[in-house]
C-alpha cells in the first residue's frame, strides 16, 4: 500500500467567506461522513483543513491505496469532489517524520 494525499479547495471561494449554500452544506456533510468512514476502516490517516478563509485555504486527506487508480477512485468518490463543491488534486506522498503523540495532544488542546 502506498500513501497518497489529496488537496481540496472550494470550487466557489465565497463558500468560506459568505457561507455555504444549502446544497454545498449538504455535500460537505456527506464529505465529512465519507472521510469518517474511511478513518474507521483505517484507510484515511489524517484529514483536515486550514482555518483561514482566504484564497490559499485548503484541506488535505492523507490515505493509503494500492495504486494510483485506486487512489484516484477514492478521491473522486468523495461526495464534495463528485458533486463539484470541491476541486481536488492527487499526489503520491512520502511520510518522512511522524509524531503521533504530539499531533493527538494538539488536537485535544485545540
KOLGU-4560 file (N, C-alpha, C; in nm, 3 decimals, padded with zeros to 5 digits):
<recs>
<n_xx: 00.083 n_yy: -00.119 n_zz: 00.000 ca_xx: 00.000 ca_yy: 00.000 ca_zz: 00.000 c_xx: 00.088 c_yy: 00.125 c_zz: 00.000 mol: A seq: 1 type: UNK>
<n_xx: 00.055 n_yy: 00.216 n_zz: -00.085 ca_xx: 00.126 ca_yy: 00.343 ca_zz: -00.094 c_xx: 00.046 c_yy: 00.450 c_zz: -00.020 mol: A seq: 2 type: UNK>
<n_xx: 00.114 n_yy: 00.557 n_zz: 00.015 ca_xx: 00.049 ca_yy: 00.671 ca_zz: 00.081 c_xx: 00.023 c_yy: 00.779 c_zz: -00.022 mol: A seq: 3 type: UNK>
<n_xx: -00.093 n_yy: 00.838 n_zz: -00.013 ca_xx: -00.138 ca_yy: 00.941 ca_zz: -00.107 c_xx: -00.193 c_yy: 01.059 c_zz: -00.030 mol: A seq: 4 type: UNK>
<n_xx: -00.194 n_yy: 01.173 n_zz: -00.095 ca_xx: -00.254 ca_yy: 01.293 ca_zz: -00.040 c_xx: -00.341 c_yy: 01.355 c_zz: -00.146 mol: A seq: 5 type: UNK>
<n_xx: -00.462 n_yy: 01.394 n_zz: -00.108 ca_xx: -00.535 ca_yy: 01.479 ca_zz: -00.200 c_xx: -00.566 c_yy: 01.611 c_zz: -00.131 mol: A seq: 6 type: UNK>
<n_xx: -00.546 n_yy: 01.715 n_zz: -00.209 ca_xx: -00.570 ca_yy: 01.851 ca_zz: -00.163 c_xx: -00.704 c_yy: 01.895 c_zz: -00.220 mol: A seq: 7 type: UNK>
<n_xx: -00.786 n_yy: 01.953 n_zz: -00.136 ca_xx: -00.915 ca_yy: 02.002 ca_zz: -00.182 c_xx: -00.927 c_yy: 02.151 c_zz: -00.154 mol: A seq: 8 type: UNK>
<n_xx: -00.996 n_yy: 02.216 n_zz: -00.246 ca_xx: -01.024 ca_yy: 02.359 ca_zz: -00.235 c_xx: -01.168 c_yy: 02.380 c_zz: -00.279 mol: A seq: 9 type: UNK>
<n_xx: -01.235 n_yy: 02.475 n_zz: -00.217 ca_xx: -01.373 ca_yy: 02.502 ca_zz: -00.259 c_xx: -01.379 c_yy: 02.546 c_zz: -00.405 mol: A seq: 10 type: UNK>
<n_xx: -01.476 n_yy: 02.497 n_zz: -00.477 ca_xx: -01.496 ca_yy: 02.541 ca_zz: -00.615 c_xx: -01.545 c_yy: 02.685 c_zz: -00.618 mol: A seq: 11 type: UNK>
<n_xx: -01.620 n_yy: 02.723 n_zz: -00.516 ca_xx: -01.671 ca_yy: 02.859 ca_zz: -00.503 c_xx: -01.606 c_yy: 02.920 c_zz: -00.379 mol: A seq: 12 type: UNK>
<n_xx: -01.509 n_yy: 03.009 n_zz: -00.400 ca_xx: -01.431 ca_yy: 03.066 ca_zz: -00.290 c_xx: -01.519 c_yy: 03.132 c_zz: -00.185 mol: A seq: 13 type: UNK>
<n_xx: -01.629 n_yy: 03.193 n_zz: -00.226 ca_xx: -01.716 ca_yy: 03.262 ca_zz: -00.132 c_xx: -01.781 c_yy: 03.166 c_zz: -00.032 mol: A seq: 14 type: UNK>
<n_xx: -01.775 n_yy: 03.038 n_zz: -00.058 ca_xx: -01.829 ca_yy: 02.941 ca_zz: 00.037 c_xx: -01.765 c_yy: 02.960 c_zz: 00.175 mol: A seq: 15 type: UNK>
<n_xx: -01.637 n_yy: 02.998 n_zz: 00.178 ca_xx: -01.566 ca_yy: 03.015 ca_zz: 00.304 c_xx: -01.588 c_yy: 03.152 c_zz: 00.367 mol: A seq: 16 type: UNK>
<n_xx: -01.617 n_yy: 03.252 n_zz: 00.287 ca_xx: -01.633 ca_yy: 03.387 ca_zz: 00.342 c_xx: -01.779 c_yy: 03.426 c_zz: 00.363 mol: A seq: 17 type: UNK>
<n_xx: -01.865 n_yy: 03.381 n_zz: 00.274 ca_xx: -02.007 ca_yy: 03.415 ca_zz: 00.283 c_xx: -02.091 c_yy: 03.302 c_zz: 00.341 mol: A seq: 18 type: UNK>
<n_xx: -02.032 n_yy: 03.184 n_zz: 00.345 ca_xx: -02.104 ca_yy: 03.067 ca_zz: 00.395 c_xx: -02.151 c_yy: 02.979 c_zz: 00.281 mol: A seq: 19 type: UNK>
<n_xx: -02.174 n_yy: 02.852 n_zz: 00.311 ca_xx: -02.217 ca_yy: 02.758 ca_zz: 00.208 c_xx: -02.366 c_yy: 02.773 c_zz: 00.175 mol: A seq: 20 type: UNK>
<n_xx: -02.399 n_yy: 02.739 n_zz: 00.054 ca_xx: -02.539 ca_yy: 02.727 ca_zz: 00.015 c_xx: -02.593 c_yy: 02.600 c_zz: 00.081 mol: A seq: 21 type: UNK>
<n_xx: -02.724 n_yy: 02.583 n_zz: 00.087 ca_xx: -02.777 ca_yy: 02.458 ca_zz: 00.144 c_xx: -02.723 c_yy: 02.332 c_zz: 00.074 mol: A seq: 22 type: UNK>
<n_xx: -02.709 n_yy: 02.338 n_zz: -00.058 ca_xx: -02.656 ca_yy: 02.222 ca_zz: -00.131 c_xx: -02.509 c_yy: 02.199 c_zz: -00.097 mol: A seq: 23 type: UNK>
<n_xx: -02.430 n_yy: 02.305 n_zz: -00.090 ca_xx: -02.288 ca_yy: 02.291 ca_zz: -00.050 c_xx: -02.279 c_yy: 02.232 c_zz: 00.090 mol: A seq: 24 type: UNK>
<n_xx: -02.363 n_yy: 02.282 n_zz: 00.180 ca_xx: -02.361 ca_yy: 02.233 ca_zz: 00.318 c_xx: -02.395 c_yy: 02.084 c_zz: 00.323 mol: A seq: 25 type: UNK>
<n_xx: -02.492 n_yy: 02.042 n_zz: 00.243 ca_xx: -02.530 ca_yy: 01.901 ca_zz: 00.237 c_xx: -02.413 c_yy: 01.815 c_zz: 00.187 mol: A seq: 26 type: UNK>
<n_xx: -02.348 n_yy: 01.861 n_zz: 00.080 ca_xx: -02.237 ca_yy: 01.784 ca_zz: 00.023 c_xx: -02.116 c_yy: 01.783 c_zz: 00.115 mol: A seq: 27 type: UNK>
<n_xx: -02.090 n_yy: 01.892 n_zz: 00.185 ca_xx: -01.978 ca_yy: 01.895 ca_zz: 00.280 c_xx: -02.007 c_yy: 01.798 c_zz: 00.396 mol: A seq: 28 type: UNK>
<n_xx: -02.132 n_yy: 01.790 n_zz: 00.439 ca_xx: -02.169 ca_yy: 01.692 ca_zz: 00.541 c_xx: -02.145 c_yy: 01.549 c_zz: 00.494 mol: A seq: 29 type: UNK>
<n_xx: -02.180 n_yy: 01.521 n_zz: 00.369 ca_xx: -02.155 ca_yy: 01.388 ca_zz: 00.313 c_xx: -02.005 c_yy: 01.362 c_zz: 00.301 mol: A seq: 30 type: UNK>
<n_xx: -01.929 n_yy: 01.464 n_zz: 00.264 ca_xx: -01.783 ca_yy: 01.456 ca_zz: 00.255 c_xx: -01.725 c_yy: 01.416 c_zz: 00.391 mol: A seq: 31 type: UNK>
<n_xx: -01.772 n_yy: 01.482 n_zz: 00.497 ca_xx: -01.721 ca_yy: 01.453 ca_zz: 00.631 c_xx: -01.756 c_yy: 01.310 c_zz: 00.672 mol: A seq: 32 type: UNK>
<n_xx: -01.878 n_yy: 01.267 n_zz: 00.646 ca_xx: -01.919 ca_yy: 01.131 ca_zz: 00.680 c_xx: -01.837 c_yy: 01.027 c_zz: 00.601 mol: A seq: 33 type: UNK>
<n_xx: -01.809 n_yy: 01.057 n_zz: 00.474 ca_xx: -01.727 ca_yy: 00.969 ca_zz: 00.389 c_xx: -01.587 c_yy: 00.952 c_zz: 00.450 mol: A seq: 34 type: UNK>
<n_xx: -01.527 n_yy: 01.064 n_zz: 00.490 ca_xx: -01.393 ca_yy: 01.057 ca_zz: 00.548 c_xx: -01.394 c_yy: 00.989 c_zz: 00.685 mol: A seq: 35 type: UNK>
<n_xx: -01.497 n_yy: 01.012 n_zz: 00.764 ca_xx: -01.509 ca_yy: 00.943 ca_zz: 00.893 c_xx: -01.512 c_yy: 00.792 c_zz: 00.873 mol: A seq: 36 type: UNK>
<n_xx: -01.590 n_yy: 00.748 n_zz: 00.775 ca_xx: -01.600 ca_yy: 00.605 ca_zz: 00.748 c_xx: -01.465 c_yy: 00.548 c_zz: 00.704 mol: A seq: 37 type: UNK>
<n_xx: -01.394 n_yy: 00.621 n_zz: 00.618 ca_xx: -01.262 ca_yy: 00.575 ca_zz: 00.574 c_xx: -01.161 c_yy: 00.575 c_zz: 00.688 mol: A seq: 38 type: UNK>
<n_xx: -01.175 n_yy: 00.668 n_zz: 00.782 ca_xx: -01.089 ca_yy: 00.667 ca_zz: 00.902 c_xx: -01.115 c_yy: 00.541 c_zz: 00.984 mol: A seq: 39 type: UNK>
<n_xx: -01.242 n_yy: 00.510 n_zz: 01.005 ca_xx: -01.278 ca_yy: 00.390 ca_zz: 01.082 c_xx: -01.222 c_yy: 00.264 c_zz: 01.016 mol: A seq: 40 type: UNK>
<n_xx: -01.217 n_yy: 00.263 n_zz: 00.883 ca_xx: -01.164 ca_yy: 00.148 ca_zz: 00.810 c_xx: -01.012 c_yy: 00.143 c_zz: 00.811 mol: A seq: 41 type: UNK>
<n_xx: -00.947 n_yy: 00.250 n_zz: 00.858 ca_xx: -00.801 ca_yy: 00.255 ca_zz: 00.858 c_xx: -00.741 c_yy: 00.299 c_zz: 00.725 mol: A seq: 42 type: UNK>
<n_xx: -00.822 n_yy: 00.348 n_zz: 00.634 ca_xx: -00.774 ca_yy: 00.392 ca_zz: 00.503 c_xx: -00.722 c_yy: 00.536 c_zz: 00.511 mol: A seq: 43 type: UNK>
<n_xx: -00.800 n_yy: 00.624 n_zz: 00.573 ca_xx: -00.759 ca_yy: 00.763 ca_zz: 00.590 c_xx: -00.682 c_yy: 00.774 c_zz: 00.720 mol: A seq: 44 type: UNK>
<n_xx: -00.567 n_yy: 00.840 n_zz: 00.713 ca_xx: -00.481 ca_yy: 00.857 ca_zz: 00.830 c_xx: -00.497 c_yy: 00.994 c_zz: 00.892 mol: A seq: 45 type: UNK>
<n_xx: -00.528 n_yy: 01.093 n_zz: 00.810 ca_xx: -00.538 ca_yy: 01.230 ca_zz: 00.858 c_xx: -00.622 c_yy: 01.307 c_zz: 00.757 mol: A seq: 46 type: UNK>
<n_xx: -00.711 n_yy: 01.390 n_zz: 00.807 ca_xx: -00.789 ca_yy: 01.479 ca_zz: 00.720 c_xx: -00.815 c_yy: 01.607 c_zz: 00.796 mol: A seq: 47 type: UNK>
<n_xx: -00.806 n_yy: 01.718 n_zz: 00.727 ca_xx: -00.832 ca_yy: 01.846 ca_zz: 00.791 c_xx: -00.817 c_yy: 01.959 c_zz: 00.692 mol: A seq: 48 type: UNK>
<n_xx: -00.834 n_yy: 02.080 n_zz: 00.744 ca_xx: -00.827 ca_yy: 02.197 ca_zz: 00.657 c_xx: -00.758 c_yy: 02.312 c_zz: 00.730 mol: A seq: 49 type: UNK>
<n_xx: -00.709 n_yy: 02.404 n_zz: 00.650 ca_xx: -00.655 ca_yy: 02.525 ca_zz: 00.708 c_xx: -00.773 c_yy: 02.606 c_zz: 00.763 mol: A seq: 50 type: UNK>
<n_xx: -00.746 n_yy: 02.689 n_zz: 00.862 ca_xx: -00.854 ca_yy: 02.761 ca_zz: 00.928 c_xx: -00.873 c_yy: 02.902 c_zz: 00.876 mol: A seq: 51 type: UNK>
<n_xx: -00.796 n_yy: 02.939 n_zz: 00.775 ca_xx: -00.817 ca_yy: 03.070 ca_zz: 00.714 c_xx: -00.923 c_yy: 03.058 c_zz: 00.605 mol: A seq: 52 type: UNK>
<n_xx: -00.975 n_yy: 03.172 n_zz: 00.563 ca_xx: -01.079 ca_yy: 03.168 ca_zz: 00.460 c_xx: -01.037 c_yy: 03.241 c_zz: 00.333 mol: A seq: 53 type: UNK>
<n_xx: -00.907 n_yy: 03.265 n_zz: 00.320 ca_xx: -00.855 ca_yy: 03.335 ca_zz: 00.203 c_xx: -00.835 c_yy: 03.243 c_zz: 00.084 mol: A seq: 54 type: UNK>
<n_xx: -00.776 n_yy: 03.296 n_zz: -00.021 ca_xx: -00.760 ca_yy: 03.218 ca_zz: -00.144 c_xx: -00.665 c_yy: 03.099 c_zz: -00.131 mol: A seq: 55 type: UNK>
<n_xx: -00.582 n_yy: 03.095 n_zz: -00.027 ca_xx: -00.490 ca_yy: 02.984 ca_zz: -00.009 c_xx: -00.547 c_yy: 02.874 c_zz: 00.081 mol: A seq: 56 type: UNK>
<n_xx: -00.667 n_yy: 02.892 n_zz: 00.129 ca_xx: -00.729 ca_yy: 02.793 ca_zz: 00.216 c_xx: -00.743 c_yy: 02.660 c_zz: 00.142 mol: A seq: 57 type: UNK>
<n_xx: -00.721 n_yy: 02.551 n_zz: 00.215 ca_xx: -00.730 ca_yy: 02.419 ca_zz: 00.153 c_xx: -00.750 c_yy: 02.313 c_zz: 00.260 mol: A seq: 58 type: UNK>
<n_xx: -00.789 n_yy: 02.197 n_zz: 00.216 ca_xx: -00.795 ca_yy: 02.080 ca_zz: 00.302 c_xx: -00.703 c_yy: 01.974 c_zz: 00.245 mol: A seq: 59 type: UNK>
<n_xx: -00.664 n_yy: 01.880 n_zz: 00.331 ca_xx: -00.583 ca_yy: 01.767 ca_zz: 00.285 c_xx: -00.640 c_yy: 01.639 c_zz: 00.342 mol: A seq: 60 type: UNK>
<n_xx: -00.623 n_yy: 01.533 n_zz: 00.267 ca_xx: -00.659 ca_yy: 01.399 ca_zz: 00.310 c_xx: -00.538 c_yy: 01.311 c_zz: 00.282 mol: A seq: 61 type: UNK>
<n_xx: -00.484 n_yy: 01.251 n_zz: 00.386 ca_xx: -00.370 ca_yy: 01.161 ca_zz: 00.375 c_xx: -00.422 c_yy: 01.019 c_zz: 00.393 mol: A seq: 62 type: UNK>
<n_xx: -00.396 n_yy: 00.931 n_zz: 00.296 ca_xx: -00.458 ca_yy: 00.799 ca_zz: 00.299 c_xx: -00.371 c_yy: 00.696 c_zz: 00.228 mol: A seq: 63 type: UNK>
<n_xx: -00.409 n_yy: 00.570 n_zz: 00.242 ca_xx: -00.340 ca_yy: 00.460 ca_zz: 00.176 c_xx: -00.425 c_yy: 00.403 c_zz: 00.064 mol: A seq: 64 type: UNK>
<n_xx: -00.360 n_yy: 00.365 n_zz: -00.044 ca_xx: -00.426 ca_yy: 00.298 ca_zz: -00.156 c_xx: -00.322 c_yy: 00.214 c_zz: -00.228 mol: A seq: 65 type: UNK>
<n_xx: -00.369 n_yy: 00.110 n_zz: -00.294 ca_xx: -00.278 ca_yy: 00.017 ca_zz: -00.361 c_xx: -00.204 c_yy: 00.074 c_zz: -00.480 mol: A seq: 66 type: UNK>
<n_xx: -00.269 n_yy: 00.163 n_zz: -00.553 ca_xx: -00.204 ca_yy: 00.222 ca_zz: -00.670 c_xx: -00.275 c_yy: 00.353 c_zz: -00.704 mol: A seq: 67 type: UNK>
<n_xx: -00.225 n_yy: 00.420 n_zz: -00.808 ca_xx: -00.281 ca_yy: 00.550 ca_zz: -00.843 c_xx: -00.428 c_yy: 00.540 c_zz: -00.884 mol: A seq: 68 type: UNK>
<n_xx: -00.465 n_yy: 00.436 n_zz: -00.954 ca_xx: -00.604 ca_yy: 00.422 ca_zz: -00.996 c_xx: -00.697 c_yy: 00.411 c_zz: -00.874 mol: A seq: 69 type: UNK>
<n_xx: -00.657 n_yy: 00.333 n_zz: -00.775 ca_xx: -00.737 ca_yy: 00.318 ca_zz: -00.653 c_xx: -00.741 c_yy: 00.449 c_zz: -00.576 mol: A seq: 70 type: UNK>
<n_xx: -00.627 n_yy: 00.518 n_zz: -00.571 ca_xx: -00.622 ca_yy: 00.647 ca_zz: -00.500 c_xx: -00.712 c_yy: 00.749 c_zz: -00.569 mol: A seq: 71 type: UNK>
<n_xx: -00.706 n_yy: 00.753 n_zz: -00.700 ca_xx: -00.790 ca_yy: 00.848 ca_zz: -00.776 c_xx: -00.938 c_yy: 00.815 c_zz: -00.757 mol: A seq: 72 type: UNK>
<n_xx: -00.971 n_yy: 00.688 n_zz: -00.756 ca_xx: -01.111 ca_yy: 00.647 ca_zz: -00.737 c_xx: -01.161 c_yy: 00.690 c_zz: -00.599 mol: A seq: 73 type: UNK>
<n_xx: -01.077 n_yy: 00.674 n_zz: -00.497 ca_xx: -01.116 ca_yy: 00.716 ca_zz: -00.362 c_xx: -01.140 c_yy: 00.867 c_zz: -00.358 mol: A seq: 74 type: UNK>
<n_xx: -01.049 n_yy: 00.944 n_zz: -00.416 ca_xx: -01.061 ca_yy: 01.090 ca_zz: -00.419 c_xx: -01.186 c_yy: 01.131 c_zz: -00.496 mol: A seq: 75 type: UNK>
<n_xx: -01.207 n_yy: 01.074 n_zz: -00.611 ca_xx: -01.320 ca_yy: 01.112 ca_zz: -00.695 c_xx: -01.453 c_yy: 01.064 c_zz: -00.639 mol: A seq: 76 type: UNK>
<n_xx: -01.451 n_yy: 00.969 n_zz: -00.544 ca_xx: -01.572 ca_yy: 00.923 ca_zz: -00.479 c_xx: -01.611 c_yy: 01.010 c_zz: -00.359 mol: A seq: 77 type: UNK>
<n_xx: -01.523 n_yy: 01.099 n_zz: -00.320 ca_xx: -01.556 ca_yy: 01.193 ca_zz: -00.213 c_xx: -01.678 c_yy: 01.273 c_zz: -00.259 mol: A seq: 78 type: UNK>
<n_xx: -01.786 n_yy: 01.273 n_zz: -00.184 ca_xx: -01.908 ca_yy: 01.341 ca_zz: -00.228 c_xx: -01.889 c_yy: 01.489 c_zz: -00.263 mol: A seq: 79 type: UNK>
<n_xx: -01.802 n_yy: 01.559 n_zz: -00.192 ca_xx: -01.781 ca_yy: 01.701 ca_zz: -00.222 c_xx: -01.707 c_yy: 01.718 c_zz: -00.355 mol: A seq: 80 type: UNK>
<n_xx: -01.620 n_yy: 01.625 n_zz: -00.388 ca_xx: -01.548 ca_yy: 01.628 ca_zz: -00.516 c_xx: -01.643 c_yy: 01.584 c_zz: -00.627 mol: A seq: 81 type: UNK>
<n_xx: -01.711 n_yy: 01.472 n_zz: -00.607 ca_xx: -01.803 ca_yy: 01.420 ca_zz: -00.708 c_xx: -01.915 c_yy: 01.520 c_zz: -00.737 mol: A seq: 82 type: UNK>
<n_xx: -01.958 n_yy: 01.593 n_zz: -00.635 ca_xx: -02.066 ca_yy: 01.689 ca_zz: -00.651 c_xx: -02.022 c_yy: 01.825 c_zz: -00.700 mol: A seq: 83 type: UNK>
<n_xx: -01.892 n_yy: 01.845 n_zz: -00.714 ca_xx: -01.840 ca_yy: 01.971 ca_zz: -00.767 c_xx: -01.824 c_yy: 02.082 c_zz: -00.666 mol: A seq: 84 type: UNK>
<n_xx: -01.849 n_yy: 02.056 n_zz: -00.539 ca_xx: -01.832 ca_yy: 02.158 ca_zz: -00.436 c_xx: -01.684 c_yy: 02.184 c_zz: -00.409 mol: A seq: 85 type: UNK>
<n_xx: -01.603 n_yy: 02.080 n_zz: -00.423 ca_xx: -01.459 ca_yy: 02.091 ca_zz: -00.402 c_xx: -01.386 c_yy: 02.045 c_zz: -00.528 mol: A seq: 86 type: UNK>
<n_xx: -01.273 n_yy: 02.109 n_zz: -00.554 ca_xx: -01.181 ca_yy: 02.065 ca_zz: -00.658 c_xx: -01.065 c_yy: 01.994 c_zz: -00.588 mol: A seq: 87 type: UNK>
<n_xx: -01.020 n_yy: 01.885 n_zz: -00.643 ca_xx: -00.917 ca_yy: 01.805 ca_zz: -00.576 c_xx: -00.802 c_yy: 01.775 c_zz: -00.670 mol: A seq: 88 type: UNK>
<n_xx: -00.683 n_yy: 01.766 n_zz: -00.610 ca_xx: -00.564 ca_yy: 01.721 ca_zz: -00.683 c_xx: -00.500 c_yy: 01.609 c_zz: -00.603 mol: A seq: 89 type: UNK>
<n_xx: -00.452 n_yy: 01.508 n_zz: -00.672 ca_xx: -00.394 ca_yy: 01.390 ca_zz: -00.611 c_xx: -00.243 c_yy: 01.394 c_zz: -00.620 mol: A seq: 90 type: UNK>
<n_xx: -00.176 n_yy: 01.350 n_zz: -00.512 ca_xx: -00.030 ca_yy: 01.349 ca_zz: -00.508 c_xx: 00.018 c_yy: 01.223 c_zz: -00.436 mol: A seq: 91 type: UNK>
<n_xx: 00.118 n_yy: 01.152 n_zz: -00.492 ca_xx: 00.182 ca_yy: 01.047 ca_zz: -00.413 c_xx: 00.254 c_yy: 01.116 c_zz: -00.297 mol: A seq: 92 type: UNK>
<n_xx: 00.258 n_yy: 01.051 n_zz: -00.183 ca_xx: 00.310 ca_yy: 01.119 ca_zz: -00.063 c_xx: 00.400 c_yy: 01.025 c_zz: 00.014 mol: A seq: 93 type: UNK>
<n_xx: 00.511 n_yy: 01.078 n_zz: 00.062 ca_xx: 00.602 ca_yy: 01.001 ca_zz: 00.146 c_xx: 00.614 c_yy: 01.063 c_zz: 00.283 mol: A seq: 94 type: UNK>
<n_xx: 00.573 n_yy: 00.992 n_zz: 00.386 ca_xx: 00.585 ca_yy: 01.042 ca_zz: 00.523 c_xx: 00.731 c_yy: 01.029 c_zz: 00.563 mol: A seq: 95 type: UNK>
<n_xx: 00.792 n_yy: 01.141 n_zz: 00.599 ca_xx: 00.932 ca_yy: 01.141 ca_zz: 00.642 c_xx: 00.943 c_yy: 01.136 c_zz: 00.795 mol: A seq: 96 type: UNK>
<n_xx: 00.856 n_yy: 01.209 n_zz: 00.862 ca_xx: 00.855 ca_yy: 01.213 ca_zz: 01.009 c_xx: 00.711 c_yy: 01.213 c_zz: 01.057 mol: A seq: 97 type: UNK>
<n_xx: 00.687 n_yy: 01.149 n_zz: 01.170 ca_xx: 00.554 ca_yy: 01.147 ca_zz: 01.227 c_xx: 00.566 c_yy: 01.141 c_zz: 01.379 mol: A seq: 98 type: UNK>
<n_xx: 00.505 n_yy: 01.236 n_zz: 01.445 ca_xx: 00.498 ca_yy: 01.235 ca_zz: 01.591 c_xx: 00.351 c_yy: 01.231 c_zz: 01.627 mol: A seq: 99 type: UNK>
<n_xx: 00.296 n_yy: 01.112 n_zz: 01.630 ca_xx: 00.152 ca_yy: 01.098 ca_zz: 01.651 c_xx: 00.109 c_yy: 01.144 c_zz: 01.789 mol: A seq: 100 type: UNK>
<n_xx: 00.197 n_yy: 01.131 n_zz: 01.890 ca_xx: 00.161 ca_yy: 01.176 ca_zz: 02.024 c_xx: 00.137 c_yy: 01.327 c_zz: 02.028 mol: A seq: 101 type: UNK>
<n_xx: 00.226 n_yy: 01.404 n_zz: 01.967 ca_xx: 00.208 ca_yy: 01.549 ca_zz: 01.970 c_xx: 00.091 c_yy: 01.593 c_zz: 01.883 mol: A seq: 102 type: UNK>
<n_xx: 00.065 n_yy: 01.521 n_zz: 01.775 ca_xx: -00.049 ca_yy: 01.551 ca_zz: 01.689 c_xx: -00.180 c_yy: 01.531 c_zz: 01.765 mol: A seq: 103 type: UNK>
<n_xx: -00.189 n_yy: 01.420 n_zz: 01.838 ca_xx: -00.310 ca_yy: 01.394 ca_zz: 01.917 c_xx: -00.326 c_yy: 01.497 c_zz: 02.029 mol: A seq: 104 type: UNK>
<n_xx: -00.216 n_yy: 01.533 n_zz: 02.093 ca_xx: -00.222 ca_yy: 01.632 ca_zz: 02.202 c_xx: -00.268 c_yy: 01.767 c_zz: 02.148 mol: A seq: 105 type: UNK>
<n_xx: -00.216 n_yy: 01.809 n_zz: 02.033 ca_xx: -00.256 ca_yy: 01.937 ca_zz: 01.975 c_xx: -00.404 c_yy: 01.935 c_zz: 01.939 mol: A seq: 106 type: UNK>
<n_xx: -00.452 n_yy: 01.823 n_zz: 01.890 ca_xx: -00.594 ca_yy: 01.812 ca_zz: 01.856 c_xx: -00.681 c_yy: 01.822 c_zz: 01.980 mol: A seq: 107 type: UNK>
<n_xx: -00.640 n_yy: 01.759 n_zz: 02.088 ca_xx: -00.718 ca_yy: 01.763 ca_zz: 02.212 c_xx: -00.718 c_yy: 01.903 c_zz: 02.273 mol: A seq: 108 type: UNK>
<n_xx: -00.608 n_yy: 01.976 n_zz: 02.258 ca_xx: -00.599 ca_yy: 02.111 ca_zz: 02.315 c_xx: -00.669 c_yy: 02.215 c_zz: 02.228 mol: A seq: 109 type: UNK>
<n_xx: -00.682 n_yy: 02.185 n_zz: 02.097 ca_xx: -00.738 ca_yy: 02.281 ca_zz: 02.003 c_xx: -00.885 c_yy: 02.289 c_zz: 02.014 mol: A seq: 110 type: UNK>
</recs>
